[in-house]
Amino acid sequence: MYASLKSIGAYVPKKKLTNADFEKMVDTTDEWIVQRTGIKERYLAADDESTSDLATNAAKLAIERSGLALEDIDAIICATITPDYFCMPSTACIIADNLGIKHVTAFDISAACSGFVYALSMAKAFIESGMKKNVLIIGAEKMSSIVDYDDRTTSILFGDGAGAAIITGTDDKKKAILDIKTSSDGEYQDFLITEGCGSKNPCSPEVLANKQQFLKMKGNETFKLAVNTLTKDVFEILDENKLESTDIDWFVPHQANYRIINAVAKKLKMPEDKVVLTVEGYGNTSAASIPMAINKWFEDGKLKDGELMLLDTFGGGLTWGSALVHFNA
């Protein structure tokens, strides 16, 4: 028995924030943002819309497309760095309740932008060990809740959204998740960090006054390390599976920054027409980035049954991961 990505779904909030909007908010221009990031617009959740709401909408679509009944789902994993609540309950438990799914394994994981690939690896293990039969995995973020919109270096990058997938079993290796690699290095923990409101710097008037509840990023350092790490990781997973870049139908990188995506794709000698790009319209949606990109390609009619995707991601922690995944729609 192999694990297989059976279906995909996504949800994007209604409110759009364009580069023209940012020109009115901070000292920046559309040209500056596009040249450095490739981003033109992103979407923001409503004030009364939480991460679990975004995730629930994406999950409903993925379940509907899978053809499974709600009672067939026996585990829910939500990857997020913007959970509904600080400690508990987990966002996955709230999603389960929203969907009407009772008495199943449900938990969150925190691996920042690598979260969906981390969740995919856990779902693969659940399925192939026989512990679970149908696992719902979700990457969902309300990044607007941890972004300082007075900080032009980070605020322009992030958007809100959710992507979900059903992972189930198959006996056909040509429709399976072939391999997943995940890794981390805490030495670089300060490259992407929210310093406040945890046990190290508990919430206090001082922490809030210093805006430590918001995401901070060392942009240049992160860029350089991301390109080198992602490239090395992809070469390794291809080599270990005796594949070449020409064997890949779609390269699906984390949608953080066009310059990072382009640099990695060039080092891999990946043709431009095989690179999935959605960063222009969504910005960086962290753990939701890759499933939202897969969903966009599927809904646009580009991603077909049986095609082989190479997923590649890098995020705070630092964490990173890659995966070779057939689409088994």
C-alpha positions as CSV (number, residue, x, y, z in Angstrom):
1,M,0.0,0.0,0.0
2,Y,1.3,3.5,-1.0
3,A,0.0,6.8,0.2
4,S,-1.6,9.0,-2.5
5,L,-2.7,12.6,-2.9
6,K,-6.3,12.0,-3.8
7,S,-7.7,15.5,-4.0
8,I,-6.9,19.1,-3.5
9,G,-8.9,22.2,-2.5
10,A,-8.3,25.8,-1.5
11,Y,-9.9,28.9,-0.2
12,V,-9.0,32.6,-0.7
13,P,-10.6,35.4,1.3
14,K,-12.6,38.1,-0.5
15,K,-10.6,41.2,0.4
16,K,-7.8,42.0,-2.0
17,L,-4.7,44.1,-1.0
18,T,-2.8,45.4,-4.1
19,N,0.6,47.1,-4.4
20,A,-1.3,50.3,-5.1
21,D,-2.9,50.0,-1.6
22,F,0.5,49.6,-0.1
23,E,1.7,52.8,-1.8
24,K,-0.8,54.6,0.4
25,M,0.2,52.7,3.6
26,V,4.1,52.7,3.6
27,D,7.0,54.2,1.8
28,T,7.0,51.9,-1.3
29,T,6.0,51.6,-4.9
30,D,4.4,48.9,-7.1
31,E,7.6,48.8,-9.1
32,W,9.8,48.2,-6.1
33,I,7.6,45.4,-4.8
34,V,7.3,43.6,-8.1
35,Q,11.0,43.9,-8.9
36,R,12.1,42.4,-5.5
37,T,9.3,39.9,-4.9
38,G,7.2,39.3,-8.0
39,I,4.1,40.0,-5.9
40,K,1.3,42.2,-7.2
41,E,-1.6,41.4,-4.9
42,R,-2.6,39.3,-1.9
43,Y,-5.8,38.5,0.0
44,L,-6.7,39.3,3.6
45,A,-9.2,37.5,5.8
46,A,-12.0,39.5,7.3
47,D,-11.7,40.6,10.9
48,D,-14.2,38.0,12.0
49,E,-12.6,35.3,9.8
50,S,-10.1,33.0,11.6
51,T,-7.6,30.5,10.3
52,S,-10.0,27.7,11.1
53,D,-12.6,29.3,8.9
54,L,-10.2,29.5,6.0
55,A,-9.2,25.9,6.5
56,T,-12.7,24.6,6.8
57,N,-13.7,26.1,3.4
58,A,-10.6,24.5,1.8
59,A,-11.2,21.2,3.5
60,K,-14.8,21.0,2.3
61,L,-13.7,21.4,-1.3
62,A,-11.0,18.7,-0.9
63,I,-13.4,16.3,0.7
64,E,-16.0,16.9,-2.0
65,R,-13.6,16.3,-4.8
66,S,-12.2,13.1,-3.1
67,G,-15.6,11.4,-3.3
68,L,-15.3,10.4,0.4
69,A,-17.9,10.8,3.1
70,L,-17.1,12.7,6.2
71,E,-17.1,9.5,8.3
72,D,-14.3,8.1,6.0
73,I,-11.9,10.7,7.4
74,D,-9.9,9.3,10.3
75,A,-7.2,12.0,10.9
76,I,-6.9,15.8,10.5
77,I,-3.5,17.5,10.5
78,C,-3.4,21.3,10.3
79,A,-0.1,23.1,9.5
80,T,-0.2,26.7,10.7
81,I,1.8,29.4,12.5
82,T,-1.4,31.4,13.0
83,P,-3.7,29.1,15.0
84,D,-7.0,30.4,16.2
85,Y,-5.8,30.2,19.8
86,F,-2.4,30.6,21.4
87,C,-2.2,27.2,23.2
88,M,-5.5,25.3,22.9
89,P,-7.6,24.0,21.4
90,S,-5.8,23.1,18.3
91,T,-7.0,24.6,15.1
92,A,-7.4,21.0,13.7
93,C,-9.9,20.2,16.5
94,I,-12.0,23.3,15.6
95,I,-11.9,22.4,11.9
96,A,-13.1,18.9,12.8
97,D,-16.0,20.4,14.7
98,N,-16.8,22.8,11.8
99,L,-16.9,19.9,9.4
100,G,-19.0,17.7,11.8
101,I,-16.2,15.0,12.0
102,K,-16.2,13.4,15.4
103,H,-13.8,11.1,17.4
104,V,-10.8,11.3,15.0
105,T,-7.1,12.1,15.5
106,A,-6.7,15.9,15.1
107,F,-3.7,18.1,15.8
108,D,-1.7,21.1,14.6
109,I,2.0,21.2,13.5
110,S,4.2,24.3,13.4
111,A,6.9,24.2,10.7
112,A,6.1,27.7,9.1
113,C,6.2,27.7,5.3
114,S,7.3,24.0,5.3
115,G,4.2,23.0,7.2
116,F,2.3,21.4,4.4
117,V,5.2,19.2,3.3
118,Y,5.7,18.2,6.9
119,A,2.0,17.3,7.2
120,L,2.3,15.4,4.0
121,S,5.1,13.3,5.4
122,M,3.1,12.5,8.5
123,A,0.0,11.5,6.5
124,K,2.2,9.3,4.3
125,A,3.4,7.5,7.4
126,F,-0.1,7.1,8.8
127,I,-1.4,5.6,5.6
128,E,1.6,3.3,4.8
129,S,1.8,2.0,8.3
130,G,-1.9,1.0,8.2
131,M,-2.8,3.3,11.2
132,K,-5.1,5.5,9.1
133,K,-7.0,5.1,5.9
134,N,-7.9,8.7,4.9
135,V,-6.1,11.7,6.2
136,L,-7.1,15.3,5.7
137,I,-4.1,17.6,5.7
138,I,-4.4,21.4,5.6
139,G,-2.1,24.4,5.3
140,A,-3.9,27.5,6.6
141,E,-2.7,30.9,7.6
142,K,-4.1,34.3,8.6
143,M,-0.8,35.9,8.2
144,S,-2.4,39.4,8.5
145,S,-2.8,38.6,12.2
146,I,1.0,38.5,12.8
147,V,2.2,41.1,10.2
148,D,3.1,44.7,11.2
149,Y,1.6,46.8,8.4
150,D,3.9,49.7,9.3
151,D,6.9,47.5,8.3
152,R,7.4,47.7,4.6
153,T,10.0,44.9,4.6
154,T,7.6,42.2,5.7
155,S,4.0,43.5,5.2
156,I,4.2,43.5,1.4
157,L,5.1,39.8,1.3
158,F,2.3,38.0,3.1
159,G,-1.3,37.0,2.4
160,D,-4.0,34.9,3.9
161,G,-5.5,31.7,2.6
162,A,-5.8,27.9,3.0
163,G,-5.2,24.7,1.0
164,A,-6.2,21.2,1.8
165,A,-5.7,17.7,0.5
166,I,-6.9,14.2,1.1
167,I,-4.2,11.6,1.5
168,T,-5.4,8.0,1.0
169,G,-4.0,4.6,-0.1
170,T,-3.3,3.1,-3.5
171,D,-1.6,0.0,-4.8
172,D,-0.5,1.8,-7.9
173,K,3.0,3.2,-7.5
174,K,2.4,5.4,-10.6
175,K,-0.2,7.3,-8.5
176,A,1.7,7.4,-5.2
177,I,3.7,9.8,-3.1
178,L,7.1,8.5,-4.1
179,D,9.3,10.2,-1.4
180,I,9.4,13.1,1.1
181,K,12.4,14.7,2.7
182,T,12.1,17.1,5.6
183,S,14.8,18.8,7.7
184,S,15.6,21.7,10.0
185,D,18.4,23.7,11.5
186,G,17.6,25.8,14.6
187,E,20.9,27.6,14.4
188,Y,19.2,30.1,12.1
189,Q,16.1,30.5,14.3
190,D,16.3,34.3,14.3
191,F,16.1,34.5,10.5
192,L,12.3,34.3,10.7
193,I,10.8,34.8,14.1
194,T,7.9,36.1,16.2
195,E,9.7,37.0,19.4
196,G,6.8,37.8,21.7
197,C,3.9,36.2,23.5
198,G,5.5,32.8,24.0
199,S,7.1,31.4,27.2
200,K,10.4,33.2,26.5
201,N,8.8,36.6,26.2
202,P,5.3,36.3,27.7
203,C,2.7,38.8,26.6
204,S,3.1,42.1,28.4
205,P,2.6,45.8,27.7
206,E,6.3,46.1,27.0
207,V,6.2,43.2,24.5
208,L,3.2,44.7,22.7
209,A,4.7,48.2,22.7
210,N,7.9,46.8,21.1
211,K,5.7,44.9,18.5
212,Q,7.3,41.6,19.4
213,Q,4.0,39.9,18.6
214,F,4.7,40.5,14.9
215,L,6.8,38.5,12.4
216,K,10.4,39.7,11.9
217,M,12.7,38.6,9.1
218,K,16.3,38.9,8.0
219,G,15.5,39.2,4.3
220,N,18.9,39.0,2.7
221,E,20.3,36.2,4.9
222,T,17.1,34.2,4.4
223,F,17.2,34.7,0.6
224,K,20.8,33.4,0.2
225,L,20.3,30.4,2.5
226,A,16.9,29.5,0.9
227,V,18.3,29.3,-2.6
228,N,21.3,27.1,-1.6
229,T,19.3,24.8,0.7
230,L,16.4,24.3,-1.6
231,T,18.6,23.5,-4.6
232,K,20.7,21.0,-2.6
233,D,17.6,19.3,-1.2
234,V,16.0,18.9,-4.6
235,F,19.1,17.5,-6.2
236,E,19.3,14.9,-3.3
237,I,15.7,13.7,-3.6
238,L,16.0,13.4,-7.4
239,D,19.2,11.5,-7.1
240,E,17.9,9.2,-4.4
241,N,14.9,8.3,-6.6
242,K,17.0,8.0,-9.8
243,L,15.1,10.8,-11.5
244,E,16.1,13.8,-13.6
245,S,14.5,17.2,-13.7
246,T,13.2,16.2,-17.1
247,D,11.1,13.5,-15.4
248,I,9.1,16.1,-13.5
249,D,5.8,17.3,-14.9
250,W,5.5,20.2,-12.5
251,F,7.9,22.0,-10.1
252,V,5.8,23.4,-7.2
253,P,8.0,25.6,-5.0
254,H,6.9,27.5,-1.9
255,Q,5.5,30.8,-3.2
256,A,7.6,33.2,-1.2
257,N,9.5,35.3,-3.6
258,Y,9.8,35.1,-7.4
259,R,13.6,35.7,-7.3
260,I,14.1,32.7,-5.0
261,I,11.9,30.5,-7.2
262,N,13.6,31.7,-10.4
263,A,17.1,31.1,-8.9
264,V,16.3,27.6,-7.8
265,A,14.6,26.7,-11.0
266,K,17.6,27.9,-13.0
267,K,20.0,25.8,-10.9
268,L,17.8,22.8,-11.5
269,K,17.6,23.6,-15.2
270,M,13.9,23.4,-14.8
271,P,12.1,24.8,-17.9
272,E,9.9,27.8,-17.2
273,D,6.8,26.2,-18.5
274,K,7.1,23.5,-15.8
275,V,7.4,25.9,-12.9
276,V,4.1,26.6,-11.0
277,L,3.9,30.3,-10.1
278,T,1.1,31.8,-8.1
279,V,3.1,34.3,-5.9
280,E,2.0,37.2,-8.1
281,G,-1.6,36.8,-7.1
282,Y,-1.4,35.5,-3.5
283,G,1.9,36.6,-2.0
284,N,3.4,34.3,0.6
285,T,0.7,32.4,2.4
286,S,3.2,30.3,4.5
287,A,1.9,26.7,5.1
288,A,-1.0,27.3,2.7
289,S,1.3,28.3,-0.2
290,I,2.0,24.9,-1.9
291,P,-1.5,23.4,-1.6
292,M,-3.0,26.7,-2.9
293,A,-0.6,26.6,-5.9
294,I,-1.5,22.9,-6.6
295,N,-5.2,23.8,-6.4
296,K,-4.7,26.8,-8.8
297,W,-3.0,24.6,-11.4
298,F,-5.7,21.9,-11.0
299,E,-8.6,24.4,-11.4
300,D,-6.9,26.0,-14.4
301,G,-6.9,22.6,-16.1
302,K,-3.1,22.3,-16.2
303,L,-2.5,19.6,-13.6
304,K,-3.7,16.2,-14.8
305,D,-4.2,12.8,-13.2
306,G,-1.0,10.8,-12.8
307,E,1.4,13.7,-13.3
308,L,4.5,13.9,-11.1
309,M,5.0,17.0,-9.0
310,L,8.2,18.1,-7.3
311,L,7.4,20.1,-4.1
312,D,10.0,22.2,-2.6
313,T,9.7,24.5,0.5
314,F,11.7,26.5,3.0
315,G,10.5,28.3,6.2
316,G,11.1,29.6,9.7
317,G,12.8,27.3,12.1
318,L,14.6,27.0,9.9
319,T,12.8,24.2,8.2
320,W,12.7,22.8,4.7
321,G,11.5,19.9,2.7
322,S,10.9,18.4,-0.7
323,A,8.5,15.7,-2.1
324,L,7.9,13.7,-5.2
325,V,4.1,13.4,-5.5
326,H,1.9,11.9,-8.2
327,F,-1.5,13.6,-8.6
328,N,-4.1,10.9,-8.2
329,A,-7.4,12.7,-9.0
